[in-house]
């Protein structure tokens, strides 16, 4: 009886592990998605391992004023039946502030998620 119970528990564990693995494997992964800010432009990228019905990137450039990140500029790009979408926009940054890019990525199979760049100080 004890051996049968242990065997049943072991088989149940293997089944749960296999189902979880299939679920994880079925989730598309992003490849190299993110955003960056430089002294003369900011950009963002959303990439998938396979073509997506809809894929997009929205990047908002903000600057730190006091303790708040305030809107400075933005850029957006989208595509259909594509593996990747990129946006890039020139900018003129005023001195005396930290700047940061905040991105919202979207792909049909994964939904949306966010990323942010490192802070950039402009003297």
Buried (B, 14 or more C-beta within 10 A) or exposed (E): EEEEEEEEEEEEEEEEEEEEEEEEEEEBEBEEBBBBBBEEBBBBBBBBEEBBEBBBBBBBBBBBEEEEBEEBBBBBBBBEEBBBBBBBBEBEBEEEBBBBBBBBBBBBBBEEEEBBBEBBEBE
